[in-house]
Amino acid sequence: MNEPRKMRRSDRQISSFSEIVEILQKAEYGHLALVDGERPYLVALNYGVAVNGERITLYFHCAPEGRKLDCIRKNPRGCFMAEDGVRVVSAGRESCRWTAHYRSVFLEGTLEMIESLPEKREALSCIMKHFDAGHELNAPDKMMEMLAILKMNVEHVSGKQNPNVSGA
């Protein structure tokens, strides 16, 4: 994979791994971008995030067929973006002085389908924990077999903010 392009506004770069993870944990959903032949394809998704040392893995659930899976079968490369603390800041009547405050993360990697039932359960449990801390996964095997679970093996992460809105 080519090296990522250097961020133009390096003064807004988030370099703290723990802050990047915090943003991923706080955001409710994100956007997965894929390639569909010659066309881009972007879809908003719920997700789960697993962190092992400095390694991030993302999980998504979806129907067992559709455009998203067709894209991944042809080209498993994708990118995901999530944001937190987004708010527009007015500058009154001077339109060009308006801005937005935000924290965002951008992740690139390779997607794969999870096939094994134990790994599907672990991934779906991770997704559920993202939204409902303490809620135990309770799904029969038949339901789990009907679900498609995607795993993104993250290879590159970057974060950007304007300004630092920690706690927003």
N, C-alpha and C positions, 0 to 999 in steps of 0.2 A: 504494500500500500504506500502511496506517495505520502511524503511528510505534509502535515497540515500547513496551510498558509498562516503566516504570522498575523496576529491581530493588529489592525491599523490603530485602534485606540487602546494601546497597551495600558494606559492609565485606568481603564475600566475593566481590565482583565481580573478574573477571580482565579488566584493560583492556589488557594487553600483547598486541599482535597476534602477536608471535613465540611467546609462551607458548600462545596459542590454536592456532597452527599446530603447535607441538610436541605438544600433546595429541592433535590429529587424526592426527599421524604415529605416535604411540605406541599409540593405541587399536587393537585388532584388528578390531573391528566396531562398528556403531552401529545406531540405530533410526530408520527412516524412517516418518514419520506422514503419512497422506494422508486425504482425505475420500471416503467411499463413500456417496454420496447423503446420507442423514441420519445415517450412522454413521461413527465414527472407524475408521481402519484403520492398524495399526502392524505393521511387519515389521522383523526384525533382518537386517542386510545387511553383507557385506564391501564395501569401497569403496576408491577411490583419491582422493587429494587433489592438486590442482594449484594452485600459488600463483604469481600474476603480480602483482608489486608488492604492493598491499594488497587484491587481488582473489582470492577462493577459489572454485574450481570443484570439485565433487564428481562422481565417476563411479561408477556401479553397473552390474553385469551381471545379466541375468536371462533367463528363458525368453521367447520371443517372444509369449507370450500368457499371460493370467491376470489375477487380480483387481487386482494392482498397476498393470498397464498400463491396465486398464479405468478405474480411478480417475483416472489421469493424463490420459487422453483427455477425461474429463468435467470435470476441474478440475486443472490442472497445478501448483497451489500445494502446497507441502509444507514440512515441517520435519524436520530431522535432528539427532540427539543422540548424542554419544559421550562416554565417560568413561574416566578413567585413574586409577590409584592408589587404587581403592576398597577400603576395609577398615573393618570394624565395630570400634568401640572400646568395650570393656566397661566398665561402671561398677559391676560386681559385682551385688549384689541390687537396687540401685535402678534399676529399669527406665527411668524417665523421664530418667535422666542418661546413658544410652547415646547414642552418636552414631556418625556415619560420617565418615570422612575420604575426600575425593575431589577430583578436578578434572574439570569437565565443560564441554563446549561445546554450544551450541545454534545451529543455522543455519536460516534461513528463505530460501526462494527459489522459483524456478519450474523445473519439470522438463520435459525434452524428450527425445525419442528421437533418437539419433544414427543417421543413415542412410548416410552415405558411408563406404566401406570404409577410406580412409586415416584418417579421424577415429575410426572404431571401433578401429583398430589402436592409435592414439595413446592412446585412453582405456583400452583393455584393458592396454596396457603400463604405464600409470599405476597401475592397480589391482594389477598383478603386482608392481611396484616397492614398493608398500606392504607387501607380505608377504615378498618375496624379493629383497633388494637385489642387483643385478648379474645377475639372471636375464633373459635375452633372450626376448621374445615369439616363439614359434615355432608359428604356427597357419595352416593352409591357408585360402585364400580361402573355400572352401565352408563351413568351420566358422565363420568370421567372419560370413558371411552369415546363418547360422542363429541367431547370438546377438543378443539385444537389449541395447543399451547405453544407459543413461540418463545424462543430464548435468543436474546441478543448478546453475543459475546463482544463486549465493548473493547475496542482497540485504541480509541482516542477520546479524550474528554477535554472540553474547554468550558469556561464560564465567563460571563460578562455581566456588568452591573452599571447602573446609572441612577443616582449615586449608590453608595452602599446603603441598602435599605434593610439591613439585618433586623430581624424582629418584626418587619412589616407584614 
